[in-house]
Amino acid sequence: QVRLVESGGGLVQAGGSLRLSCLSFGNIFSISSMGWYRQAPEKQRELVATITSGGSTNYVDSVKGRFTISRDNAKNTVYLQMNSLKPEDTAVYSCNAVRQGVVISWGQGTQVTVSS
C-alpha cells in the first residue's frame, strides 16, 4: 500500500510562487508515474502535470511555461514548482501514484489560493 502526503500549499498574491511536495510512503516499488491534479470549487478535477519513472513530463496547456514537475527519488518526493500564479490557479491540489496503468493512491490534497 502507498500513502501520499502533500504539503506546500498556501495563500499567495498573483504573480507569486509556491512549491508543492508529494511525499510517498509504503510500497513505492514499480510506481510508473505520478501526477498532480487540481479541483476548484464547483469544477471538475483536472490534470495539471505528470512525471514518469523515466522523467518524462506532461502539462496541461494552461500551466505550460509556469509550472514544473520534478522528482527526487532519494527522498520519495515529487514536486510541483508553480511560478507566475494566477487567481484561476486557486484550487485544491492533489497528487496520485500510478502502477501499471492503475491509480493506486491519492493524497489528501493541499489548498492553493491566489489573490488578485
C-alpha positions, 0 to 999 in steps of 0.5 A, spaced: 500 500 500 502 507 498 500 513 502 501 520 499 502 526 503 502 533 500 504 539 503 506 546 500 500 549 499 498 556 501 495 563 500 499 567 495 498 574 491 498 573 483 504 573 480 507 569 486 510 562 487 509 556 491 512 549 491 508 543 492 511 536 495 508 529 494 511 525 499 510 517 498 510 512 503 509 504 503 510 500 497 513 505 492 516 499 488 514 499 480 510 506 481 510 508 473 508 515 474 505 520 478 501 526 477 498 532 480 491 534 479 487 540 481 479 541 483 476 548 484 470 549 487 464 547 483 469 544 477 471 538 475 478 535 477 483 536 472 490 534 470 495 539 471 502 535 470 505 528 470 512 525 471 514 518 469 519 513 472 523 515 466 522 523 467 518 524 462 513 530 463 506 532 461 502 539 462 496 541 461 496 547 456 494 552 461 500 551 466 505 550 460 511 555 461 509 556 469 509 550 472 514 544 473 514 537 475 520 534 478 522 528 482 527 526 487 527 519 488 532 519 494 527 522 498 520 519 495 518 526 493 515 529 487 514 536 486 510 541 483 514 548 482 508 553 480 511 560 478 507 566 475 500 564 479 494 566 477 487 567 481 484 561 476 490 557 479 486 557 486 484 550 487 485 544 491 491 540 489 492 533 489 497 528 487 496 520 485 501 514 484 500 510 478 502 502 477 501 499 471 496 503 468 492 503 475 491 509 480 493 506 486 493 512 491 491 519 492 493 524 497 489 528 501 490 534 497 493 541 499 489 548 498 492 553 493 489 560 493 491 566 489 489 573 490 488 578 485 
